[in-house]
Amino acid sequence: MKIRSETRSAWSDWFADFGGEDQPWCLLEEGGTAILEEPTGMRHVLSDPPSRSPRLLDGRIVTATDRGAGLALRVGELVLPRCVPREGEEYRVPPVTDLESLRRRAAAESGSVPLGRPDAAQLVEAVTIDSRLRLDLRYATAANFVGAPVYSAARCFLQAPAARALRNVVQRLASDGLGLVIFDAYRPWRVTWLFREVTPPEQHRYVADPATGSRHNRGCAIDLTLCDLETGRLLPMPSGFDEFSHRAHADYRGGTSERRENRSQLRAVMESAGFSMYRFEWWHFDHENWEEFPLFDLALDEIVGHVLPLE
């Protein structure tokens, strides 16, 4: 049965994963139909959003329930809590009790890896690439998975080849009335170290190993999303930015078809310009020339005189 337009908002909290991260039950939409998919791949069509009123689904009783502070599905004897944030909620690691101490440790560790010379960091500032680019630099604010600012300034940089490629993407999208919002690009190495330190080991796939560094540290990775060019409204995606869950993966099959199509459009236009999507984060793209550049640990407020104008 097709999802009725007047009940779409009632479904919004339910298009998610339930149960465990390893073997989730997935509630998704395909062609206007709501489908509950078991870890085995077995699928069930739902005619209405889950509710507290019991209903029979292929021989099992399904109800909505509460589990702690979140939603949960009860399927027969199974209670399946929602395992990702609700719409608009930000993923957070466990509270960081002494961020300043971690900053000092990160600075002390900076000499443990080979770093490029500061005068070799000829980075292009994003605001000079194209005036239609929008910035939402989460790590300069508390609106990130750490829950506190980790950057010294709200500035955004890329190496010149990546910056030129991004300018091509902006131009292509503009013809469709779309734009880009950048969340992050160049990242000082010490912030990569801090991210790894505060992130639980089971979530390390979402943060780079400081021993090898991140492509962000080279100025050749960028985190971004699509927006309406005129209004700046973000296009809906299968997950939020920096959501450490299956919904962030490039091949996540859940959510709505609109969100999956938006993700595919972003991927296609970025890949056409020489970027590749990181398989665990739909927003993260690496430029093909990343190996040509060393790791850097310049604080964002130190990058003065290292801005290379685009040709």
N, C-alpha and C positions, 0 to 999 in steps of 0.2 A: 504494500500500500504506500502511495506517495505521501511525503511529509507535506501537510497543509501549510500554506504560507502564514496563516494566522497563528500557528503553533510552533513556528521555527524557533522563537525565542525560548520556548519551554524546553527545547532540545539542547540549547547551547552548552549547558553544564555537563551534558551526558556524553557528548562526543569526546571520548577520552579512553584511557586504558584503566582497567580494574584488575585487582589481584596483585601479583608480584611483577617486578620489572623483568624478571627472567622469562616468565610464562604468562603474559598478560592476556586477559579477555579484552577485546577491542570493540568499542561501539563506534561505528562509522556510518557515513552516508555515501551512497552510490546511486547516481541517477535519480535523486529525490527519494530514495528508499533508505530507511534506517535499518542497519544490520548489526547484530551482535555476533562477533566471531570468537569462537573458543580457541585456546592455544593449539588444539588439534587441527584447526582449519574448518571445523564444522560451523555453519552459519545459520542464524535464525533471523527472520524478518520481524521487526517490531512495528506495530501500527500506531502506538502512542508512546510518549515518553514514560520511563519507569515511574511508578507512583507507589504510595504506601498500600494501595489496594491490591491484593494478590491477583495475579493473572497466571494463566497456564501457558507455558511455552514449551512445545514439544514434550509434554509429559512432566515438566518440572514447574514448580511455582516460583515466579519471579516477583520480587518487590523491591522498592527503594527503601533504604534505611540510613541511619547515621552511624558513623564509626569515628569516634573522637570528634574532631571538628569538621570532618568532611563527609562527602557523599559516599554511599556504598551500594552495591547491588547484592541482593540475596538471591541466589539461584539454587533452588533445592536446599541442601544443607550447607552450601558454600556461602560465606560472607566475603565479598570482594570489595575492599576499600578502593576508592579512586587513588591512583598512584602517581598522579601528576597535578600541578597546580591548576586551580580554576582559571577561567579567562580573566586576564588583567592582573593576576597574582604573579609576583616575581619569585623565581627559585632563589633560595638562600642556603648557603652552607651553614653548619652549626656556628653559633655566635662566636666571633673572634674577640677574646677578652683583652688582649694586649697588642693591638695593631702596631703601636709605635715600636715596641720591642721587636716585632717581626720585620718592620721596615729597617731597623738597624742591622739585624742579622742578614737581611737580603743585601744591604749595601756592603757588608763585610764579605759576603760570598761572591760578590761581583768579579773578583779577581780569579775565581776558580775555573773560568772558561775563557778561551781566546775571544777577544773582542776587537772590533774594528776601531781604528783611530777616530777620534771625534771629528777631525777635519776631513775625514773621508765620507762622512754621513751627509752626502749631498741630497737631502730630502726635499720633496716638493710639498708645500702646504696645501691641504685639500681645498681651502677656500679660493686658491688661485687657479684651480683646474677648470671649473665651470660654475658660473653664478647660480645655476639651477640646482646644484648639489645642496642637500640639507644635512646638517649635523645634529646628532643626538648622542653626545659623547658620554655614555653612561659611567665610565670609570672615573670621570672627573666629578661625579656626584655620588650620592648614596644609593642611587637606583641601580644597583648591580648585585651580583650573587654574594659579594662580600658584605654588603650592607653599609659600606663607608667609602668615601673617595679614596682612590689609590693613585691618581695622577696629580701632578703638581700644577697642571694647567689644562684648560679645555681647548687643546689644539690637536690637530690631526695631520699626519704626514705619510707620504708614500715615496718609494724610490721612483725615479723618473719613468722607467718603462711601464711600471704598473699605473702610474698617474696618467700617462698618455693613453693607455688601454682603457682606463676608466672613463676618460673624456669621450672616447668613442662610444662606450656604453650609454652615457648620458645622452649623447646626440641621437642614438638609435631609439631609445625609449621615448624621447620627447615627441617623436612623430606619432606615438600612440597615446599621448597625453599622460605619460608616466614619468616618474622621477626616481631618484635614489635617496635614501636616508642612511648615512654612515654612523655606525655605532662605535667603531674602533678601526685603527689601522696600525701604524708603527706603535710598538709597545716596548718600553725599556725592559732589559733583561731581568732586572731585579723585581719587576712586577710579575714576570713569569714565575720566578722563584717563589714569590709570596703566594700566588695563586695555587701553585702545587702544594705548598705547605698547609694551606687552610682547607683544601679540598679532601674529603674522605677518599681513601685508596680505591674504593669500589667505583668512584666517579672520575678516576684519573684519565679516562679516555677523552674527557672534555677539556683537559688542561695539559699543556705541553710539559715535557720533561726538561727541566732547566739544564741538565747535563748536556743535552744536544741543542737546547734553545728552540725557540718558536720562529716560524716564518714571519710572525708579527715583529720579532726582534730585528729582523732584516729589512723591515719596511716593505715587505712584499706580500703581506696578507691583509685582507680587509674584511670586516664584518659589516654587513649592510642588509637592507631590505628594499622592497618596492613601495612607492607611494603614489598618490594622485598628484600630478605635477602642479595643478592649480591650487589645491587646498592643503597639500602636505599630509593628508590622511593616509595612514599606513594601510596597505592591503593586507587582509587577513592571511595568516600562514598557519601551518599545522601546529606550531608551538610558538611560545614567546621567545625573544632573544635570551640567550644564556640559560635556557631551561635544560637542565641535565636529565633528560628522559628520552625514551624511545621516540616521542613525538618530534624531537629535534633531528632525528636521523634522515639522511637524504632519501632513503627508500621506505620511510614510514608510510604505511598504507591506510592509516586511520584518519579521523577527522572528516571534513566535508570535501566534496569534489572541488569546490571553489578554491579552498585553501591549497589542495594538492596542485591544482592548475597554476595558481600564483607561484608556488614554489618551482614548478617546472619552467614557467616563463622566466623567472629570475635566473635559474640555472642555465637555460639556453642562451640568454643574451650575454651572460658573463663568460660562458665557455666560448662563445663566438669571438670574444676579444682576448682569449689566451689565458683565462682564469680557470681553475678547477675547484669544484665544491668539495669540502671536507666531508667525508661520509657520515660523521656523527653530528654535524652542525650545518643545517641548510643555509645559515647566514654567513658562513666562513668560506672565503675564496682565496686561493693562493695563485699568485702570478707565475707564469711558466719560467720566468728568469730568476726565481728566488735563489738558486744555488750560486749565482754570480756575486752575491752580497754577503758580507760577514754579519755576525751578531753585533748589536749595539746596545749600550746601556746609558744613553743620554736621557736625562730627564727632559720632559717636554718643554719646560720653561728655560732650558739651556740651549735649545736649538735656535740660535740666533746667528744669522749669516750663513746658514747652511741650506737656504731655500733656493732651489734651482728653477728658474722660470721655464715654463713649457715652451718648446719650440713651435 
